Amino acid sequence: MKRIPSLDGLRAVSILLVVAGHWLSLHYQSDVAGAFANLGVRIFFVISGYLITTLLLKEHDATSTIRLREFYVRRAYRILPAAFVFMTTVCVLYWPQLRWYHMVLAVFYLTNFDYAHPWFLGHLWSLSVEEQFYFLWPGALKRWHRHRVAMLAGVIVFAPLYRVVCHFL
């Protein structure tokens, strides 16, 4: 797939929003800061989901299947080296503050479910969400490819309702 320059621009905007949100939060203790960062992360998630879905659909159109093994091997080569360096650095620098379960959850990309994680593992929450999407979505798309429009419509309709329900629970 060729690069899409406009998506590169949106990706840059999303990164700037996250950086601005963190900077404002650090320097001004602003409630608005979280909104900037949150919006940036959401834009990044949408771009990532769009790109992965596009790649998977193109593969399905070309081969009549989605090769999950190859997909996950490509993901591993892309993300594991950086994640390994980050987690190794965290282990070395913050060993006395770590609990075994925080690192286990980080290794398995479940930090977003670890509400008591130390601040230095907080950077992994968005990566965890993204990797969970990558773990579930390709298999769902492969299995129910012919229902892809219905799945998309279902997500568009039920995701906001699910968010509201979770907010009140």
N, C-alpha and C positions, 0 to 999 in steps of 0.2 A: 504494500500500500504506500502510495506517495505521501509525503508530508503535506499537511494542510496548514498553510501559513496563518490563516485566521484562527485556527485552534491553538497554534503556538502563541499567538497574541493573547487569546483568552487564558491560556495557561500562565502566561506572564502576569496578567492582571490578577489572576487568582493567587499567585504567589505573593504579589505586592500587597494584596488585601490581608493575607495571613501575616506577613512581616509587619505591616502597618498596625494591625490589631495587636500583635504581641508588643510592639514598641510602645503604642499608646497605653496598653495595660501596664507595662513596666514603669513608664514615666509619669502617668497621670491617673492611674487607678480608675480608669473610665469604664463605665458599663457599655458604652458604644464600641469600645475596643473589641470586646467579644463578638459583637455583631459583624464587624469587619472580618475578623479571622474566620468566623463560622461561615460567612458567605463565600470567602475564598476557598475554604475546604469543600463546600458543596459544589461550587463551580468545577473544582478539580475532579471531584467524584463523577459529575455528569460527563465531563470530557473523557475521563478514563473509561466509563461505562460505554459511552458512544464508540470510542475507538476499538475497544475489545469486541463489542457486539458486531461492529462492521467487519473486523478481521474474521471473526467466527462465521458470519454469514457468507462472506466471500469464499472462505474455505469450503463451506457446505455447498455453495453453488458450483465450485470447481470440482469437488470430489464426491459429492452426495453424502458426506459425513463430516464430523468434526473429530479430529484425532486428539483426544484428551491427553494422552501420554505426552505427545509432542508439545502440546500447549503448556502443560505443567513443567516440563523440562525447560522450555524457554523462560517461563516465569521464574523458575528456580535460578537459572543462570543470571537473570536480570536483577533479582532482589536479594538473594541469599548472601552474596559477597558483602554488600553494604550493610545488611542486617547483622552479619557475623562480626564485622569490624565494630559496629556500634555496640552490640551486646558485649563483646569482649572488653571494649573500653569501659563500659559501664561496670562490668564485673571487677575490673582492676581498680577503678577509681572509687567505687562506692561499695565495695565488698562488705564493710561492717554494717551498712544500712540495708542490705539486701536480705530478703527472705527467699527461701527456695521456691515457693509457689509463685512469687512475682516473676522470677526468671522462667519458670516452666510455662506460665501463661504468655510471657513475651515470646518465647521460642515457638509456641504454637499459634501465635497471632491471635491471642485472646485478651490482650491488654484492655480492650474496650469493655470487658466484663469484670475487670479487676478495679473496682472503685476505690480501693485503698492503696493502689500502686504508688510508689514513691515518685516525686516530681520528675526525676530524671528518666523515668520510663514513660512519662506522659507523651513523649514524642511518638510513641509507637501506637497510640490509639487509632489514628487515622489509617496507618498502614495495616493495622488489624482489620479494620472495617473493609478496606480495599481487598485484602487477601481473602477474607471470608466471601466477598462477592465473587472473586476469581475462582474460589473453590466451588461455589454453588452454581453460578450462572452458566458456565460452559456445559456442564452436565445436563442442566435443565433445558438449555437450548438444543443440545444434541437429542435428548430424549423426546422433547415435545416441539420439534422444529416446525411441524405443520400447524401448530397452534400458537406460533410466535406473536401474531397480532393480538390474539385474545389474552396472552400472557402480558403483553405490554399494556393493553387496555386495563387489565386487572390491577397491574402495579400503579398505573396512573390514577385509578379510582380509589383503590384501597390504601395506598401508602399514606395519603394525608389523613384518612380516617384513623389508621393505626397510630399515627403520630399523636393525634388528639387524644385517643384512648390512653396511650402510654403517658401522656402529660398529666392526666388526671388520676392515674393509678399510684 
